[in-house]
Amino acid sequence: MPAVVDTEKCTGCESCIDECQSDAISMVDGKASVEADSCIDCGACIDGCPVEALSL
């Protein structure tokens, strides 16, 4: 199951993009968006998110 973004919590800081090992996260309308087919479910983005906007 790929990472899921809580768009209400996401501040658009892009920390998750820096953490993502598979380049599965991009910004869409100022919020993080996860490409499910590219996500490897590693959880690095979750650890890197300062506002806890990502989950698995």
N, C-alpha and C positions, 0 to 999 in steps of 0.2 A: 504494500500500500504506500503510495507516494506521500510526501509531506503535504500538509494542508495549511493554507494561509487564512488567518482570521483577519479579514480586511478592515474590520473596525479597530483592531489593535495595531495593525501595521502602520508605521510612521513613514515608510519609504526611505529609510536610512541606508539601504543597500548592504548592510552587514552580511545578510544571508547570501548575497551574490558572491561576496569575497570568500565565504566559507564553503560554498557548494563545489564539490569535487567533480561533478559531472556536468557542470554548466547548464543545469536544469531550471535555474531561476532567472527570471527577467523582470523588468518593471513594466507594468501595464497601468496606465492612468495613475501613476505615482504610488502604486502598491506592488508588492511582490506577487509574482505569479509562477507557479511550479508546473513545468511540462512533465506530466505523469509518465510518459514513455521514456524520458531521460533520467528521471529520479531513480537513484539506486538505494533509497531508504537507509542511508547511513546515519542520519540525524545530526550531521555537522551544522546544518543551518539552524536547527533548533537551539543548539548550544550557543550559536553565535548571535542569536536574536536578543537584543537588550530589552525588548518589551514583550517577550514570550508570545509572539503572534503566529508562530509555527508549531505544528504538532504532527505526529505520525498516526 
